[in-house]
Amino acid sequence: MYRKRDFARVALVALVIVTSVPAVALVDSRVRWWVWGVVLPAVVFLFWRLWRIAFVEDQEGVANPDEVLRRSDFERFPRDIETIGHAVRDRRFRSGRFANGYKKDEVDRFFDNVSKYLDGEGVGIAVSEIRGKEFTWAVRSSGYDQTEVMDLQRRVARDLGRILGNPTDRR
């Protein structure tokens, strides 16, 4: 089954092929004036939208290489990365019923992925993704304490930024 991006690429190629043949007919003087005003903008918009879906949007899983640990970083800073990994694996958040908190399964899934990444197994996660991750509020169920989750999130992003040498993460 095609993902959204793959489908958009196929649809984009099909749109170019399908519209190239009738485009010759548009040059013909017998075509009404409204065709230029209705059909052409619709085709251009469709082309633009498919291009955005296929190549620009939904870049999840594609991290900025400058914000991801490289193999050499794992060799140069093993103790620092291990310390961050322990903090992520040994996380304990307070949870309360009907309090301001994040969905437990979503937070656990995210930090499990970060833990795998720090162990060298998972997909690379950029520091900006860790820092900018927003979780869903737990409604009518118990959730993890918001401030504790955000503190760990900031700490991991800050420590990884230090390892990568990002000047904005030196605090």
Beta strands, then each sheet from edge to edge (+ up, - down):
strand 1: 95-96
strand 2: 101-103
strand 3: 143-145
sheet 1: 1+ 3- 2+
end
